[in-house]
Amino acid sequence: IKNKGILIRFDDIAENMNWQLMDRCENLFEKYKIRPVVGVIPLNKDKELLSYPKRENFWKIVKGWESKKWEIAMHGYTHIYDTSTNKKDYFSYGGKSEFFGHSIDDQINKIKEGLKIFSNNNIKIRVFYAPNHTYDENTFKALKICGINQVIDGYGLVSYEEKNIKFI
């Protein structure tokens, strides 16, 4: 079987989060030579996450993870849910969304602004996943326009390609 293994994905990585827990996870990853996917929020405005203390040198830490061959993914832009999908999102999960229901121009702008933050910190992004797993057609179009063609989300036991996007 080609590409067998387990993918470990962490969401909601931001300057403000539970860093005690993340530090413990990082130690385990090092010990067992695990290279996870970490979904970094480029411009975190999530009130729940902002309630945690801020980690100094956040972007240096993320850059260090990248140098350890961890996959750094873009996890939304601000992590603020401002629309609701009513289960009409791409995967029919339902719930609130940061991307679903926004115009393609708005989604392109969010993705470009997020990518700019990563670029300013010398971090290359090739993977995206939306907060709350909510996407619409505009999200996929915007991702492709912005040069991202991999999404770590969806259903399935193996990767597949649809809409010129690789779903992992």
PyMOL commands that set and color helices and strands:
alter all, ss='L'
color gray80, all
select helices_A, chain A and resi 19-31+47-50+58-67+104-120+131-133+137-145
alter helices_A, ss='H'
color red, helices_A
select strands_A, chain A and resi 9-13+37-40+71-74+83-84+96-97+150-151+160-162+165-167
alter strands_A, ss='S'
color yellow, strands_A
deselect
rebuild
show_as cartoon
